């Protein structure tokens, strides 16, 4: 993902972004100029709650093109090494986001799993 400084400098280059931890999304509010779409997948972990004002209201999110998905998963379940059901659900949400985006980027079928 592109860091915030890059999106601020070149907003016409970026059309959509999917976030989980590409910046401190517990402390820093989302860019809301509406020039690109954002998908934010949120954990259901009481230790990882966003500060007040970080997440946009429903109205602000709709206006700015931000999709906030509150998942049932714990923070650590949302890693590459998380449980299969969490990884599958996250992949499905990301595939839908990319398919709905006005972009040439689309989900890619693959049987290869990247292990870091």
DOMAR-149638 format. One record per residue: x, z, y of N, C-alpha, C, O in turn. Coordinates in pm, whole numbers, plus 50000, padded with zeros to 5 digits. Atoms other than C-alpha are relative to their C-alpha. Layout:
BEGIN
XZYXZYXZYXZY;...
// end
This chain:
BEGIN
500835000049883500005000050000500885000050125502055004050121;499265000749876501064994950357499875013350076498775018850083;500104987749922501925025650566499214997850128499044986550173;500855000649882499815033750871500674992650116500004985050186;499325006749889502455021751120499874984949986499694977950086;500105014350021502334987150964498594995150026498414984650088;501385004449977498534985250968499675000250149498914991850195;500244999349856498524995451335500704988550072500184983250170;499245010649936501154969451423499484986049965499564976950047;500435013250048499684940651219498615000649938498464997149821;501324998650061495954946951169499404986949950498564987149861;500565012750045495214909751129500564995949864500004987149798;499375003450127497504908350824499295006749883499245001049774;500604992250107495644934550621498494998950008497905001250113;501455001450003492054928550514499345011349925498215014949957;500574988850073491494956850266501125008749946502235004049922;499034990550054493264987650139499265009849911498195014749946;500544989750088492565010649848500945011850008502155010249989;499134988549981493845045549903499755010749897498625012749852;500114987450070494525075549694501025009350063500685020550102;498984991649939497795088549828500984991650081502174994950086;499055008449927499285061150043500415006250131501365001550194;499584991549889499445086050325499275013249982498515014749887;500594986850019498345121750374498514999650033498115002850145;501425001649975494625115950335499225013149988497995013049980;500654986949991493905153350331500115005450142499325014150181;499724994649867495235159150684499834989950113499544993850227;500005010449897495235125850870498744991549987498504985949879;501225008250007491945107950954500324985249973501404980350006;499865014350027491445071950842499964992150130499324996150227;500105009549890492015043251083498584994649997498104990349892;501415004149998488505033751196499724988650096498654988150157;500265011049908488915002151399499214988849933498824979249999;500875009350067486994982751134500564986249974499814976949944;499415013250020489454953951100500364997449854500644986049818;499795001850143490014959850728499215010649926498865021049981;500784990950082488154976650445500915009949929502045006649892;499244989550067489335009150290499155005849888497975008549906;500614993050112488485023749950500785012949981502005012649959;499354987150019489245060849919499325007149883498135010149888;500494992950117488845077549580500385014750014501565018050023;499784985749975488455115149621499845008049871498935005449792;500114991450118489055141349353498945010850023498495013150136;500954988949995486665169649273500795012949975500375021549896;499094988850021489475195049293499965009350121500295005150232;500124991049885488915225949509501335002850071501335007350185;498704997849936492665228349579500424988350089501384989550165;499645012049924492735193549736498814995150080498294984350054;501105003649913490015192850000500544995150134501505000750187;499585005549870490365172150316499645009850112498625016650106;500284991949881490585190550647498764994650071498444982850057;501155004749922487495188950872500404988450092501444988850158;499765011549914487295155651052500844989049939500974978349998;499175010350063489545136750810499134989049941499374977249964;500905010050058486755119650617498954996150103498385004750169;501025004349903484435098650829498605003649950498385005349830;501404998250038480695105250833499534987149933500224976949941;500575011950064478515080750638499844988750102500174977250074;500205010049895477655062950963501324994050047501444981950063;498685004749957481305060951075500634991249892501224980849922;499425007650111482385048750730499364986149990500064976149975;500695012950009479725021450720500444990750113500694978950090;499615008049884480645009451069501454995049988501754983750028;498585003450007484405009350995500394992949871501554988949856;499665006650126484204993850647500765008949904501595004149828;499324990350086485375025350469499045004349889497925008449916;500774995350115484105033250119500675012449946501815011949899;499494987450053484595069450017499255002949871498035004149872;500604997250129483975076249648500435014049957501625016549936;499734986550048483715112649544499874999749848498774998949795;500015000750146484705112449177499785013849939499785023950010;500144987450073484155139248914501345004849946501405014949875;498694997150058487875139948835500815010050081500685010750203;499044991149935490465166448911501144991450055501364980150010;498925007249933493395156049130501014994249899501344982449906;498985004550096495905153948842499464990149898500254983149834;500595009850092493465133548632500064985950059499864976249986;500035012949933493745105348887501374993250003501584983650077;498675006250010497375097348800499994989249893499044987949816;499845010150106498595068648584499995006449862499614999949764;499944993050129499065094448309498755008449975498735016449881;501244992650017495545108548349499244995649876499654986249808;500775003550119492905107448077499404985950010499164980750118;500505013850006491575073647963498704998150077498524987850143;501285001749931488075079748101500194999550151499514991950220;499735000149856489445087248449500664986850040500244980550137;499325012749968491795057248447499044988249992499084979350077;500965010950015489015034448323498994999650115498694988950168;500974999349890486525046448586500654995850131500044988550209;499285003749877489105043048865500274985050002500094978550105;499755014450007490055008248747498724992150027498754982050097;501285006949976486374998048744499625000350148499164990350203;500314998949857485875011049099500904990950083500444984350176;499055008649929488994992949217499674985349978499724977350072;500375013850029487964960649042498784995750082498764984750136;501205003149922484544961949210500354998450147499894989050213;499585000849860486134968649549500704986850029500414980250129;499265012549980488504939149511499104987849985499264978050058;500905011350021485764916149380499064998350120498714987050155;500915000549885483514925049677500724996750130500084992950228;499225002449878486334920849932500094985150029500114976949937;499815013949961486664888750126501494997149998502164996850101;498565001450017490094882349985500284991549878499434990149789;499575007450118491984860649740500465009549890500625005549775;499584990050098493064892749567498815003049911497705005249960;501074997250094491024898749254500565007549881501775007349857;499534993050120491184919748939500664990149904500264978549896;499275008250094493584906248678499885006249862500175018149845;500084995050137492974909548306501425001649944502254992549953;498704997650060495954925048135499885010749893499075019949903;499944989850106496714944447820501285008050013501565016549928;498734993249980500034956647957499785011750094499185010150200;500124988149915500174991848097501375003350057502335004849982;498754996249936502874999948349500205015049979499315023150005;499644986050017504605032348264501205002750085502244996250069;498894996849909506785047748532500705012449955501665016850018;
// end
